[in-house]
Amino acid sequence: LHGLGSSRLSPRNRLTADFLQSQGYATLRFDLLTDEEKSFDPLLGMDIAFLAERVHQVRQWLSSRWQGAIGYFGGSTGAAVALSACALYPEDI
């Protein structure tokens, strides 16, 4: 999970995903907000509860397609989102 001002396409996030993949982990990089959401409310990227709910929704989608274990990895704001998602939905992780 990326931090505020970053995206799934940032070099650092791509490098991290590449490293995790080289260690045998599958990764899913996604933007926490749509372009429309970013332009509508620039502060939405700091709404940790909203973003934690978004992560939960993505996890539900992913679990319908992936049978393996799922974990979260985040930096900066993304770390807060990951921890909040775990606290709100401990059965997910």
C-alpha positions, 0 to 999 in steps of 0.5 A: 500500500503506497503513501500519500502522493505516491502510486502503484507505478512509482519506481520505489513501489515497483522495486519493492514489488519486484523484490517480493516477487523474487522471494516467491510472493505474489503481489498486487499493486493498486492505487488507493484512490481513483483519479476522479476521487483524487481530483474531487477531494484532495484530502481523501488520501489522508482519510485512513478509515476510508482507505482501510475500507477500500483495502478491505474491498480489494481484499474481498475481491482478491480472495474470490480469485486467490486461494493463498494467504494474503498480507498487507505491506505498506509504507508511509500513509499506506502503513497506517492504512494497512494497520487500520485495515487489520484492526477493522477486519482481523479475520482478513489477515 
